[in-house]
Amino acid sequence: MIPPSDNLIHYFGGILRERFSYGSAYMVFHNEEAIAAFKANNRDGTIEVTDVVGDSELETAALRVITEFSWDHDTKLTGKLYEKHSSSYTQFCAPQYQSFLHRQDYPMSLLHN
């Protein structure tokens, strides 16, 4: 996943505009292929997903990448779009992470042990 603040995103500007109709957004990859892009508000250690565009068949893969990005960057995910899809993702998630998906205060150090 590449956030809009990463300079690397400029190299994917054409794909972001043509495939996802965004000028600036987070870009989600799976198996080296851009599968989704999303808009979000990022403040106070929280990423609030506000809009997502992508292949509906790869929705679970996109949600997995977004969730792992938030874990790696010690942030929480919120937003109606995330909450709507996170329950379907829980069944595919490793058991040790399932209890953390819906908490607002999960300790990141526990996820990396």
C-alpha positions in Angstrom: 0.0 0.0 0.0 1.2 3.5 -0.8 -0.1 6.5 1.1 -0.6 9.8 -0.7 2.2 11.3 1.3 4.8 8.8 -0.2 6.7 10.3 -3.1 6.4 6.9 -4.9 2.7 7.6 -5.4 3.6 10.1 -8.2 4.8 7.2 -10.4 1.3 5.6 -10.2 -0.6 8.8 -10.9 -1.9 7.6 -14.3 -3.2 4.3 -12.8 -4.7 6.2 -9.9 -6.6 8.6 -12.2 -7.5 6.1 -15.0 -8.5 3.0 -12.9 -9.8 4.6 -9.7 -10.7 8.2 -10.8 -8.7 9.8 -7.9 -6.1 12.5 -8.2 -4.7 11.7 -4.7 -5.5 8.6 -2.6 -4.0 5.6 -0.8 -3.3 2.9 -3.3 -3.6 -0.8 -2.4 -1.7 -3.6 -4.1 -2.1 -7.3 -4.1 0.4 -9.6 -5.9 2.0 -6.6 -7.5 -1.3 -5.4 -9.0 -3.2 -2.2 -8.0 -6.5 -3.5 -6.7 -8.0 -0.6 -4.8 -7.6 3.0 -3.9 -9.2 4.9 -1.0 -9.7 8.3 0.5 -9.1 8.7 4.2 -8.7 11.3 6.9 -5.5 10.6 8.9 -5.1 12.4 12.2 -4.4 11.6 15.8 -3.2 8.1 15.1 -6.4 7.2 13.3 -7.2 6.5 9.6 -10.8 7.1 8.9 -11.7 5.5 5.5 -14.1 7.7 3.7 -14.3 6.3 0.2 -13.0 3.1 -1.5 -12.9 2.2 -5.2 -11.7 -1.2 -6.3 -12.5 -4.7 -7.6 -15.3 -6.2 -5.6 -13.9 -9.7 -6.1 -10.6 -8.6 -4.3 -12.3 -6.7 -1.5 -11.1 -9.1 1.2 -7.5 -8.9 -0.1 -7.7 -5.1 -0.1 -9.1 -5.0 3.4 -6.3 -7.3 4.6 -3.6 -5.0 3.1 -5.3 -1.9 4.6 -5.5 -3.5 8.1 -1.9 -4.7 8.0 -0.8 -1.2 7.0 -2.6 0.2 10.0 -1.0 -2.4 12.3 2.5 -1.7 10.9 2.0 2.1 11.4 0.5 1.8 14.8 -2.8 3.5 13.8 -6.5 2.6 14.2 -8.9 2.1 11.4 -12.4 3.7 11.5 -15.1 4.8 9.2 -18.4 3.4 8.1 -16.9 1.8 5.0 -14.2 0.0 7.0 -16.6 -1.1 9.7 -19.1 -2.4 7.1 -16.5 -4.7 5.6 -14.3 -5.6 8.6 -16.8 -8.2 9.9 -16.5 -10.2 6.7 -12.7 -9.9 6.9 -12.6 -11.3 10.5 -13.3 -14.8 9.4 -10.2 -14.8 7.2 -7.9 -13.2 9.7 -5.4 -15.1 11.8 -7.0 -16.0 15.2 -4.5 -14.0 17.2 -5.6 -10.8 15.4 -9.4 -11.3 15.4 -9.9 -9.8 18.8 -8.0 -6.7 17.8 -10.0 -5.8 14.7 -12.9 -4.1 16.5 -11.0 -2.6 19.4 -10.2 1.1 19.5 -7.2 0.8 21.8 -5.3 -2.3 20.7 -1.6 -2.4 21.7 0.5 -2.7 18.6 3.4 -4.4 20.5 1.2 -7.4 21.1 0.6 -7.9 17.4 4.3 -8.2 16.6 5.3 -10.8 19.2 
